[in-house]
């Protein structure tokens, strides 16, 4: 995965430098509503936070948030005056946190950029750094998406197109990546992005 075509940093650096902070997305709001069922959950890791809009949302809701991304360009745009929000520059495939560090792990469209071996490694680390009874919320591109199958095929449901490497998830694959967790719910969702309908698969799981 070290080949230049898989180096996403340059691609995202350009995107984030020209972008502005947006409002939190609907997935973040649904995750918060679900998480309210357990008032003991205090710490949250936002994986691939981008401009940090969801991190800001969760921090304002009272969580101690670690906003993680591999792009300094996006982290620099996160407001500096948000209480309980800590930006961290780190790659998802090298999560250097202590075990049992977080009550909640939140991943909005950040875990579908890796091959199968790397994805399995990441999910193993996510299980380790999540506390017992902690929740993990995941949203990824699904195999039902219009872009699935387009571009150069790198592996199973893994394609490279226009400088993007995308790993499209289906229900079975999501279940297999979460095999060490107790799966609470897996559902399909969709939204209109620019000129096409994008399809996703979402999951909620728990470490028991």
C-alpha positions in Angstrom: 0.0 0.0 0.0 3.0 2.3 -0.1 2.7 2.9 -3.9 2.2 6.5 -4.9 -1.3 5.9 -6.2 -2.4 4.9 -2.7 -1.0 8.0 -1.0 -4.2 9.9 -0.2 -2.5 12.7 1.8 -1.8 14.9 -1.2 -5.3 14.4 -2.5 -7.0 15.4 0.7 -4.6 18.2 1.5 -5.8 20.0 -1.6 -9.5 19.3 -0.8 -9.3 20.5 2.8 -7.3 23.7 2.1 -10.1 25.0 -0.1 -12.9 23.9 2.2 -14.8 25.5 5.0 -16.3 24.1 8.2 -19.8 22.7 7.7 -22.6 21.7 10.0 -22.5 18.2 11.6 -24.1 15.5 9.4 -27.2 13.5 10.2 -25.2 10.4 11.0 -23.4 12.2 13.9 -26.7 13.3 15.2 -28.2 9.8 15.1 -25.2 8.4 16.8 -25.4 11.0 19.6 -29.1 10.2 20.2 -28.2 6.5 20.5 -25.2 7.2 22.8 -27.4 9.2 25.2 -28.8 5.9 26.5 -25.6 5.5 28.4 -24.6 8.6 30.4 -21.3 7.0 31.4 -19.9 7.4 27.9 -17.6 10.5 28.1 -14.7 10.0 25.7 -15.0 9.9 21.9 -12.6 9.3 19.1 -13.6 10.8 15.7 -11.7 8.8 13.1 -10.8 10.7 9.9 -12.5 13.9 11.3 -11.9 16.0 8.1 -12.7 19.6 9.0 -13.9 18.5 12.4 -17.6 19.5 12.2 -18.7 16.3 13.8 -15.9 16.6 16.4 -17.1 20.1 17.3 -20.7 18.8 17.5 -19.8 16.0 19.9 -17.6 18.3 22.0 -20.5 20.8 22.4 -22.7 17.9 23.5 -20.3 17.2 26.4 -17.9 14.6 25.2 -14.1 14.8 25.5 -13.3 14.4 21.8 -10.1 13.3 20.1 -10.4 14.5 16.5 -8.0 12.4 14.4 -6.9 12.9 10.8 -3.7 12.4 8.8 -4.1 15.8 7.3 -2.6 18.8 9.0 -4.5 21.0 6.5 -7.9 19.9 7.9 -6.8 19.8 11.5 -5.6 23.4 11.3 -9.2 24.5 10.4 -10.8 23.1 13.5 -11.7 26.0 15.8 -9.2 26.5 18.6 -11.7 27.6 21.2 -13.8 24.4 21.5 -13.7 23.0 25.0 -12.7 19.3 25.4 -11.6 18.9 21.8 -8.1 17.7 21.0 -6.9 17.5 17.3 -4.4 14.6 16.7 -2.5 14.1 13.4 -2.3 10.3 12.9 -3.0 7.7 10.2 -5.8 5.3 10.8 -3.6 2.3 9.9 -1.2 3.2 12.8 -3.5 4.0 15.7 -1.1 4.7 18.6 -3.4 4.9 21.6 -3.4 2.9 24.8 -5.8 0.0 25.1 -9.2 0.8 26.6 -8.9 4.6 25.9 -12.3 5.5 24.5 -16.0 5.1 25.3 -17.1 5.7 21.8 -15.4 5.4 18.4 -17.0 7.3 15.5 -16.1 6.7 11.9 -18.0 8.6 9.2 -16.7 7.6 5.8 -13.2 7.1 6.9 -12.7 3.3 7.0 -13.3 2.5 3.4 -9.9 3.5 2.0 -7.9 0.4 2.8 -7.3 -3.2 1.5 -8.6 -6.2 3.4 -5.4 -6.9 5.3 -5.1 -3.3 6.5 -8.8 -3.0 7.3 -8.6 -6.1 9.5 -5.6 -4.6 11.3 -7.4 -1.3 11.9 -10.5 -3.1 13.3 -8.3 -5.1 15.6 -6.8 -1.9 17.0 -10.3 -0.3 17.3 -11.4 -3.2 19.4 -8.4 -2.9 21.6 -8.6 0.9 22.2 -12.4 0.8 22.8 -13.4 0.4 26.5 -15.5 -2.5 27.6 -19.2 -1.7 26.9 -18.0 1.0 24.6 -19.8 1.8 21.3 -18.5 2.0 17.7 -20.4 3.8 15.0 -19.3 3.2 11.4 -20.5 4.5 8.0 -18.9 3.3 4.8 -19.6 3.3 1.1 -21.6 0.2 0.1 -21.3 -2.1 -2.8 -24.6 -0.7 -4.0 -23.0 2.7 -4.7 -22.8 3.9 -8.2 -19.0 4.1 -8.1 -18.5 0.4 -7.1 -16.9 -1.4 -9.9 -15.5 1.7 -11.6 -11.8 2.2 -12.1 -8.9 -0.2 -11.6 -9.8 -3.2 -9.5 -7.2 -3.7 -6.8 -8.9 -6.4 -4.7 -12.3 -7.6 -3.6 -14.7 -4.6 -3.9 -11.5 -2.4 -3.9 -11.1 0.1 -6.7 -8.8 3.0 -7.6 -10.3 5.8 -9.6 -9.4 9.5 -10.1 -6.8 9.4 -7.3 -9.3 7.8 -4.9 -8.9 4.3 -3.4 -12.3 3.0 -2.2 -13.2 -0.2 -0.5 -16.9 -0.8 -0.8 -18.6 -2.7 2.1 -21.5 -5.0 2.0 -23.4 -6.4 5.0 -21.4 -9.6 5.2 -18.1 -7.8 5.1 -19.2 -5.3 7.7 -20.2 -8.2 9.9 -16.9 -9.9 9.4 -14.9 -6.8 10.4 -17.0 -6.5 13.5 -16.8 -10.2 14.4 -15.2 -9.4 17.8 -17.9 -6.9 18.7 -21.6 -7.4 19.5 -23.4 -6.0 16.5 -26.4 -4.0 17.4 -27.6 -2.8 14.0 -26.5 -2.7 10.4 -28.5 -0.7 7.9 -28.3 0.8 4.5 -28.6 4.5 3.8 -28.2 6.9 0.9 -27.8 10.6 0.0 -27.5 12.7 -3.1 -23.9 13.8 -3.5 -23.3 16.3 -6.3 -24.8 14.7 -9.4 -25.3 11.1 -8.2 -26.9 9.1 -5.4 -24.4 7.7 -3.0 -25.2 4.5 -1.1 -23.8 3.5 2.3 -23.8 0.9 5.0 -24.0 1.9 8.6 -23.2 -0.1 11.7 -23.5 0.2 15.5 -21.6 -2.3 17.6 -20.5 -2.8 21.2 -17.4 -4.2 22.9 -18.5 -6.7 25.5 
